Amino acid sequence: MHIKGDPVLQAYVQEHGPWPNSSDARKLVDHIDGSFVLASALFRFIFHGSGSQDDQSTPMDRLPLALNHSPGLDALYSATLERSERLPHFREVISTLALLKTPLPVPGIAELLGLPAFAVVRVLVELQAIIRLPGTDDIPVTFCHTSLRDFLTTKSRAGHFYALPAFHLCMFFRCLIVSLRDQRGEQGSSQRSRQATTVAYSIEYEYSHWKDGHHVLQQTARPRILNLCSKARRCPPLSESHAFYLDKLGIALLEMVNNREATFHMEGIVSLHREALNLRTSSDETRASTLDNLGIALCKLFEETGSTPAVEEAISHFRETRLLRPPPHPHLPVSLNNLGNALFSLFYQSRCIDHIAEAIDVHHEALGVRPPPDADRSFSLDSLGNALHARYEHDGDISHVEKAIKLHREALALQRTPSTLSNLGDALRSRGEHLSRISDHDEAIALLQSALTLLEGCSSVTRRWPIMNIGIAFYSRFKVSGSVEDLIQAISYLPESLDLIPPRHIYRPKALQYLIASLQSLSDRDQSLVLSRRD
């Protein structure tokens, strides 16, 4: 290497001998892999560094970095990509190249993305400094250097060029569409011959893309994924194996709705599970699992909209699941818990005593098949406690809420979760109201505030119920204590919970009822003060 005019290099060579040594020189040649662009970028980094005044490193310091990590290439990658990102379909093309399991030629990439080949070429032409664009349609598109893939799949390096793992799900659906269309024979023989590579890729790597993408489904990717899902569903013949994907996608979307404050039409999630169920031809565990998933989505739809047919259908599906999982099936407790909770939800709207009575019986049965020391016993204890609490609110029999408190305490001893803390606090609040007992209210508020603390940092969707219950508990304590401070606290919590509950949600009227009562009590108190001053 040329060292004339660089006193630091000259001094190093005089003391240590030739630089770089033969081993590092061979590594550097292998690293460059014949690319003039990469050679230029690496030499510029080794001899001139990052260009920053703060960079005090020497060429000898930077050579190992160039060999191991190619930090000088990141700037080259970013600059090249920035010049091209204005082009249509840039994001899809570059993400596909980054996440492909094995390289594909231009026609294969175009078919996988559902784009014309010229749209893919248009993007790739401007990326030839870092991507090899082949001269024929049968040679795969490759990166000039393998570090480009590492760059694109490392968020801290790629920045906004990062290939989101959720894009694997888009690629899964494109693979599914390609393979289904091939099964239908939509293309002519010559076209099928050209696309054979894409079909083979789709069949081989369909599940790999699903596995890498479904668990990281993101809000921004959802519209495109659902559009692709819709296209795939219009490309029969779907088989029972495809039910797995429809089912799992429905679960992922519902989880996003529950935990990430996503807004989505629950009917869409229900339809995914319903179609999956239509593909489940045998009455086995796979059908039972899909019945459960459809039932859970229907219950969520009922909560969000108050649609009684939805929860009634869910109950029907849970009953079938229960039959498909006779004792001692390991998933029987889950089926019983789902059925009991659906009956509980229906009772909340119908106020039919038969619904809550059956819910109590079903949760008792679930508790019986989860004997100690079953770790999941706490779920059945909690669910049975909630059902008994609801029964108390219906008939006013204090023995029901006493049993509920005992069950929630037992559940809390097994697992200290926000939901158990909240359930126990709400039951204590009811008993405090019935007995005019301040100590129950004090403990209820402390438990509810602990539940809220455990949810610190979680989405507001998961925090809305403890917030609502704290507001109700403060109002309830005001009714016993007469303390205006309790009333002010109730009024501070309840509006916040209303902001987090959708307009048609079945529990919204409860929060609204207590807020109105709190505001009315404050108004009455202020009016009383005015009258007493006049007297």
Secondary structure, DSSP 4 states (H G I P E B T S, - for coil): ---TT-HHHHHHHHHH-SSS-HHHHHHHHHHHTT-HHHHHHHHHHHHHTTS-TT----HHHHHHHHHHT-HHHHHHHHHHHHHHTTSTTHHHHHHHHHH-SS---HHHHHHHHT--HHHHHHHHHTTTTTEE--SSTTSPPEESSTHHHHHHT-HHHHGGG---TTHHHHHHHHHHHHHHHHHHT-S-HHHHHHTHHHHHHHHHHHHHHHHHHGGG--GGGHHHHHHHHHHHHTSPPP-HHHHHHHHHHHHHHHHHHHHS-----HHHHHHHHHHHHHH--S-SHHHHHHHHHHHHHHHHHHHHH--HHHHHHHHHHHHHHHHHS-TT-TTHHHHHHHHHHHHHHHHHHH--HHHHHHHHHHHHHHHHTS-TT-TTHHHHHHHHHHHHHHHHHHH--HHHHHHHHHHHHHHHHH---HHHHHHHHHHHHHHHHHHT-HHHHHHHHHHHHHHHHHTTTS-HHHHHHHHHHHHHHHHHHHHHH--HHHHHHHHHHHHHHHHHS-TT-TTHHHHHHHHHHHHHHHHHHHHHHHHHHH-
